[in-house]
Amino acid sequence: MKLGEAITTIPTIGFNVETFKYKNIEFTAWDIGGQSKLRPLWRFYYEGADAVIFVIDSADRYRIDEAVHELHRVFEDDALRDCKLLVLANKQDQPDCMNVEELREKLSLHRVTRNPSHISKTVAVSGQGIDEGMNHTMMW
């Protein structure tokens, strides 16, 4: 997730951890695999988290209900009670992708957390929108 670097990725098996600086603030990011068999392991990474960055494929209308279910399940855990939420609505360059308003309605963020939350439109391959999302987290 290092900003300004285009990298080729494959789906995460297990987890990756990376520390990076953004505007003089150090972040430690845990990239946790999203495959259904790995999801029960997510809770082991919640302790000490200040924020959750949840990436959604906004062009995949067939799996949005699954993403909504998982996001709500994640925030049921007491370890995330005080966490903020940044949703990166990825693939905004794709035809017929869900826009922020549609995602906000589908995700029901007001039911997920009482804490600050934000949805940023992103195109990960170009980095478009990543800065906006990161800047928003810095205001929390």
Buried (B, 14 or more C-beta within 10 A) or exposed (E): BEEEEEEEEEEBEEBEEEEEEBEEEEBEEBBBBBEEEBBEEBBEBBEEBEBBBBBBBBBBEEEBEEBBEBBBEBBEEEBBEEBBBBBBBBBBBEEEBBEBEBBBEBBEBEEBBEBBBBBBBBBBEEBBBBBEBBEBBEEB
